[in-house]
């Protein structure tokens, strides 16, 4: 116990020199994201795809996408039809634009639903424990034990035609789009909720949560400020994988003919239409397939970058 | 610093027979953790009696040390006093109010007056919050001051505990263990409490840093009139910082009294053996130091021995120790209590 150690009046200098102005936390987070090359690359691609489906929608009308001319069926890419034409002579470029809008809409909204349900279930079950936990987790396990594809098909069949067509943003969405969003959203949250529950179980016992309780914080405050931010990594991973999975789910439900009903295009049901022309008309599947791959890939890169950027412990 | 929260200091505290003001009064405190079995239909098959009937008072302005080996229930006692674990039985009176029967809203208000400093400065700070936000959080929770005042106050607090407020936007992982512990202390001080449970606040720190943190705690006590319940297993440090000390063994207090009396004249055989393990910084004395080495392990708190808890390892146990129920704390000399059939 030296006298030097006893001197608490002078603030202890932490870093080297206190000269430069420290960066704000937002700036530091952004820097971490920008340093992630693949994430920047992914966001660029994703931006291009979004621009493609929005600006494209201004150039081509939905009527172009659904206009068919059987005499011009299965034409390879040309100046008039840059992406070629499909089995009943519709322009594939216009259809990828409008199909993209639907596919991205399905991906984003379905994942939003799935994340909301999964996070809520996981946090409530993990934080409160006991009987609430038991009930929620048994329900989750019941949902998990049903084969997803079967569930998708039964629900698609059951809800088909029960949801009327909706008008939104000046576009008409067939009821099947809404059904598909709901079905995908409500059948994909279980894994995430179990992951989050496990995370919350350990966070609940951590000392910083005890510290928050000791200062008199409410459960809601603790969940919002301490539990949720520390379980953000699995949520982001689930989001990025989920958007990709939702687009693919839509593709295979459509492939089985129970998805979004024609003439409304999606990338998924465009693939379905190309099934019998894989060899002789590759442009039928190449463009929508390529867009699905690019979207899924770039979303994954972006998710990776966001996860690292939000973690203050990762290297800047 | 104390002027910012402006809590009126007009609470009349109960006094003991000697006229000392009792800030905290603990009676018959028990905390049992259930042991359950079964997956779907859980039933209780036993209980870990972490704290099993503890009585003590903490007087205003003093530091009461709580010592004992690992797993004897020191930390659980500290947390049960603060109601971070709801006690199984017993009463805790703090500033004249009974805490164990208080509802959540009342307890939340009471928490402004009692705080805790944790052992592990790595686990007790949320890694995703800046130190500024960590220290600010108590103010937000209790909705004290506006944003600008809070910012100023947090900077003051950081400076007071010896941290440069310039690094207010840094995250905990960017600090060393001692600095993080200072952040934890600043958080505990933010609400201007009167009572702080220091749960082994220096055990996780380097020896050189331990002295700094202990001195900081002492300075703060003097300046802000704080009362500490200081939980530790470093007996030399306890002797240095504490006015009184309580020795725990297997969920019970076996001896309690003024620090000097307990150290110079330990009454309970467990205290004697504990103190005999403290090295003496004098080679000649150290050479001749007689150590009382206890045989065996600490019994499981789920299944403590009958009679006196300590009899299975006690060097001076006799038939009364197993036949009679657990011996009560008896005042042997003024303010110095021990719970042992051999000491009367």
Interface residues (C-beta under 8 A of the other chain):
Chain A: X1 X2 X5 X6 X8 X10 X11 X12 X13 X14 X15 X18 X22 X24 X25 X134 X206 X207 X208 X210 X211 X212 X213 X214 X215 X216 X217 X218 X221 X225 X226 X229 X230 X311 X312 X313
Chain B: X40 X79 X82 X84 X107 X108 X109 X111 X112 X115 X116 X118 X120 X123 X124 X125 X126 X127 X128 X129 X130 X137 X138 X141 X142 X158 X159 X161 X162 X163 X164 X165 X166 X167 X169 X170 X171 X173 X175 X179 X184 X187 X190 X191 X208 X211 X212 X214 X215 X216 X219 X240
